[in-house]
Amino acid sequence: MEREIYHPPVLLKESLELLKAYEGGVFVDATLGGGGHTEAILKANPENRVIGIDRDEEAIERAIERLKPYGDRVSIYHANFSQIGEVLKEEGVESVKGVLFDLGVSHFHLRGERGFTVWKEQPLDMRMDRRQKLTARDVVNELSEKELAEIIFKFGEERFARKIAREIVRRRRKKPIETTKELAEIVESVIPKRLWVRRKKHPAVKTFQAIRIYVNREFEEIERGIPEAARFIRPCGRLVVITFHSLEDRLVKNILRNLENFKVVTKKPVQPTEEEIRENPASRSAKLRCIEIKL
Ligand SMILES: C[S@@+](CC[C@H](N)C(=O)[O-])C[C@H]1O[C@@H](n2cnc3c(N)ncnc32)[C@H](O)[C@@H]1O
C-alpha cells in the first residue's frame, strides 16, 4: 500500500550511510518530493533535523502531512534548491552536516496530470512549479524550428531532433499542439518504426525529457544549486546526489569534480541492487555520487 501512496525513495540505505545520517546533525533534503528520504533521515537518529525544499506545491503539501509527527525537527520550504542560501538564512542555520539531491521528477509527477509522461493523454504542461509561466505547450507551439531542434538534441540526445522539430512546426501551422498524445504521435511519425516498434521504450521519451528539462530549467538549477549547497557543508560533512539519466549524471559528475575543498567518496557511482530494481523498476537508471569536504 505504501508504494501506492508514496514515491519510493531510491537508494535509501546507501543515501543514509553516505550522508552519515546515523551520527546526528542538521541535513538539507533539497528535493523533498514525497518526503521519503527526509523521513528516513529523521528516523535514523533522534537528534537529526531536516530542512526540506521542493518547488512543487503539491509535493510540499503531501510532505507536510507525512512529516507532521516529527514536529519542529523538520522545516519545509516551497523554493528552488538554488535558493538554499536564502532558506538557510531564514532558518538561522550557518552550516549543515549533509545535503541530499534526489534529482528529476517524482512518482507523483508521472502519475499526475501535468503531461510528464508519453503514456497518457494530458495537456502539455510539464511544470514542476505551477507558479512559473512557461509550459511545454508554449515551448512546442512558440519556439522556432531551430530552437526546438537544439533543445531536443541537447537535452534529449535525440539524433532525429531536426526532423522532429520540422514536423512539430509543420503540424502546428494547422492547429496548435495541445496534448502529450499529439506530441508523442508527431515524434512517432518521424522516427523509423524499425528502431522502436519492438522496444518497451516509447520513441518520444527523449523528446519529452528534453522539453521537460527546458521548461523547468533543470540544468541551470543543478549548476547553481549544487555549488551553492556546497558552501554550507560543515567539516566532514557530505553532499549526495542521485541522478536518473546519463546527461544529468555527466553534468553532476563534472560539477562535483570541480568543487574546491571536496574529495570524492564514491569513486564509481553507487547503483541500485537487483533487488531494489525488482521492487522499484523506476530506480533502474539511478546513480548516486557523494563528496566530502576536506578538513
Ligand atoms: C525524485 S523526486 C524526490 C523524491 C524524494 N526523495 C522522496 O523520497 O520522496 C524529485 C523532487 O525534486 C523536486 N525538484 C526538482 N528540481 C527542483 C529544484 N530545482 N528545486 C526544488 N525542487 C526540485 C521535484 O519537484 C520533485 O518533487
The ligand as an SDF file (V2000), in Angstrom:
LIG
                    3D

 27 29  0  0  0  0  0  0  0  0999 V2000
   12.7950   12.3160   -7.3790 C   0  0  0  0  0  0  0  0  0  0  0  0
   11.7810   13.4290   -6.5280 S   0  0  0  0  0  0  0  0  0  0  0  0
   12.3670   13.3350   -4.8560 C   0  0  0  0  0  0  0  0  0  0  0  0
   11.7330   12.2420   -4.0710 C   0  0  0  0  0  0  0  0  0  0  0  0
   12.0940   12.2370   -2.6060 C   0  0  0  0  0  0  0  0  0  0  0  0
   13.4970   11.9910   -2.3880 N   0  0  0  0  0  0  0  0  0  0  0  0
   11.2690   11.2230   -1.8410 C   0  0  0  0  0  0  0  0  0  0  0  0
   11.8420   10.3250   -1.2210 O   0  0  0  0  0  0  0  0  0  0  0  0
   10.0340   11.3150   -1.8690 O   0  0  0  0  0  0  0  0  0  0  0  0
   12.4240   14.9760   -7.0130 C   0  0  0  0  0  0  0  0  0  0  0  0
   11.7070   16.1630   -6.4180 C   0  0  0  0  0  0  0  0  0  0  0  0
   12.5570   17.2840   -6.5920 O   0  0  0  0  0  0  0  0  0  0  0  0
   11.7940   18.4030   -6.9290 C   0  0  0  0  0  0  0  0  0  0  0  0
   12.6920   19.2980   -7.6610 N   0  0  0  0  0  0  0  0  0  0  0  0
   13.2830   19.0780   -8.8510 C   0  0  0  0  0  0  0  0  0  0  0  0
   14.0590   20.1120   -9.1840 N   0  0  0  0  0  0  0  0  0  0  0  0
   13.9710   21.0050   -8.1680 C   0  0  0  0  0  0  0  0  0  0  0  0
   14.5600   22.2810   -7.9220 C   0  0  0  0  0  0  0  0  0  0  0  0
   15.3910   22.8360   -8.7980 N   0  0  0  0  0  0  0  0  0  0  0  0
   14.2680   22.9090   -6.7760 N   0  0  0  0  0  0  0  0  0  0  0  0
   13.4190   22.3410   -5.8680 C   0  0  0  0  0  0  0  0  0  0  0  0
   12.8200   21.1470   -6.0590 N   0  0  0  0  0  0  0  0  0  0  0  0
   13.1000   20.4840   -7.1890 C   0  0  0  0  0  0  0  0  0  0  0  0
   10.6390   17.8630   -7.7460 C   0  0  0  0  0  0  0  0  0  0  0  0
    9.5230   18.7180   -7.6710 O   0  0  0  0  0  0  0  0  0  0  0  0
   10.3840   16.5100   -7.0760 C   0  0  0  0  0  0  0  0  0  0  0  0
    9.3680   16.6030   -6.1090 O   0  0  0  0  0  0  0  0  0  0  0  0
  1  2  1  0
  2  3  1  0
  2 10  1  0
  3  4  1  0
  4  5  1  0
  5  6  1  0
  5  7  1  0
  7  8  2  0
  7  9  1  0
 10 11  1  0
 11 12  1  0
 11 26  1  0
 12 13  1  0
 13 14  1  0
 13 24  1  0
 14 15  1  0
 14 23  1  0
 15 16  2  0
 16 17  1  0
 17 18  1  0
 17 23  2  0
 18 19  1  0
 18 20  2  0
 20 21  1  0
 21 22  2  0
 22 23  1  0
 24 25  1  0
 24 26  1  0
 26 27  1  0
M  CHG  2   2   1   9  -1
M  END
$$$$
